Amino acid sequence: MKIEADLVVFNGNIITMDPQKPYASALAVKSYKVLAVGEEEEIVELVPAAKRVIDLGGKTVVPGFIDAHTHLTSAGVKESHVKLETTKSVEDVQKALKEVLPNYGDDEWVLGYGWDESDWSEKRYINGKDLDDVSKTRPIMVTRVDGHLASVNSVGLKKLGISLKQTGVEKDRKGKPTGVLKDIDEVWEKVRSGPDKIRDGVIAGNRIANEHGITAVVDNAASGTLKHIREIEMQQRLTTRMIVNIPVSQMSHMINLGMTSAMGSPLVKVGGVKIFTDGSIGAMTAAVSKGYKKNPQNKGMIFFPPKEYESVIKQAVENNIQTATHAIGDEAIEMVISTFERLETKSAIRVQRHRIEHAELINEYQIRRAVGLGLILSMQPNFVGRWQQPGGLYDERLDEETVRGMNMFRVALDNGARLCFGSDGMPYGPLYGIWSATTHHNDRVRLTVEEALRCYTMESAYSVFQEDTLGSLTVGKRADFVVLSDNILEIDPQDINDVDVEMTVVGGIVEYSIART
């Protein structure tokens, strides 16, 4: 029977990630799904006509990248604030803030995001005094790239109205606050954007994703964000599939409403509940057993008391809700794994696909235990490219042996781990992540390109219960794919970071094309 397709792409080098038919040259789409995939002659025979035909010109196609750990809506919201990612000094930050001051009202927060002192010659956090030099009358807050540390000026600290006695408020030798605040959730809630900006952020975040070839994300969203994402979907303005993790503080509402993981539409689904057990290496709040190099007495922070964490996990398991637990340091990771080991219903762990997010300092013994339990490791290869290089941030924070045992992707796969990849938005870009994972100097980290690609496609799909609909270009699955300027399986891995995303297709609809920019 002859069928008219909605879209046909041909004359390409299609990497399907489907072991039954790993390569093809043409692809047909009908009703948002892959109708046929194979050689051009096969597709022409089956599909004699199509509403749209694209000649790929020999370019490479891969399944749409699935970023398994993002803060996409937040990234979109931040597009309207001061971008500090490219600053190279405290002075650069001050200059950028001074330039925008006239755009803000007298009592309006001036917010900046993305600075990273490990890129600066000073190698220190920006502090309140630095920001007072920008303005002593306007409230200013600038958040570090990892989102675990913020710096505020004097008027901003007063406006926040937080207790200065709590853990996370850094003080100088005289006991006075420096303006540096570490892992205090209340701080970010105080400056949270309103509904209109959140909806705009959803749209802007989708644009960021599509430009990087990302067709689906796990968005670790703030409370209430799911409602706004659904609103954008109903307006038919959503261009990325969004799996939304809910803050653990909202889990009781999920349970009362009968919500479980993977509920939703083809574009928007409920994910799991997001739980923080520790902080970050950059903020020196990740829970590490050895302590930090310059201050061995500082071993980070555990945010969830073990008994309370165990109670939350039991409640999630009993109600069929996936958990996504942020655990970076080995102490936090140990708490997570040992908690799951104590569960009476261990079979539910694999079925419900509970995840450890980041797992940067996981050791091989912990990996084997996680694999035995069925825990998914959700890790970020862009971290190793950015901070685990010789002389980088991790070398500054931790001893040589600890750094060598971080982000062990190779060890994880060799031990049978379900390993999915995300970016955490630091930076976005699966191609950067693939480059990081495949060129790293540490053989405990380094993967093949095909392995890294699988972690960004099929493994990420599995992590969100969508391996039957996403992750490969297989007949019947959603027609999500990316056109790349080069074949990443054939070029030198060192060159992968220079490959361009030329087109992003979600459900057979071209949502991004380099030709439009």
Secondary structure, 3 states (H helix, E strand, C coil): CCCEECEEEECCEEECCCCCCCEECEEEEECCEEEEEECHHHHHHHCCEECCEEECCCCEEEECEEEEEECHHHHHHHCCCEECCCCCCHHHHHHHHHHHHHHCCCCCCEEEEEECHHHCCCCCCCCHHHHHCCCCCCCEEEEECCCCEEEECHHHHHHHCCCCCCCCEEECCCCCEEEEEECCHHHHHHCCCCHHHHHHHHHHHHHHHHHCCEEEEEEECCCCHHHHHHHHHHCCCCCCEEEEEEEHHHHHHHHHHCCCCCCECCCEEEEEEEEECCCCCCCCCCCCCCCECCECCCCCCCCCCHHHHHHHHHHHHHCCCCEEEEECCHHHHHHHHHHHHCCCCCHHHHHHCCEEEECCCCCHHHHHHHHHHCCEEEECHHHHHHHCCCCCHHHHHCCHHHHHCCCCHHHHHHCCCCEEECCCCCCCCHHHHHHHHHHCCCCCCCCCHHHHHHHCCHHHHHHCCCCCCCCCCCCCCECCEEEECCCCCCCCHHHHHHCCEEEEEECCEEEEEHHHC
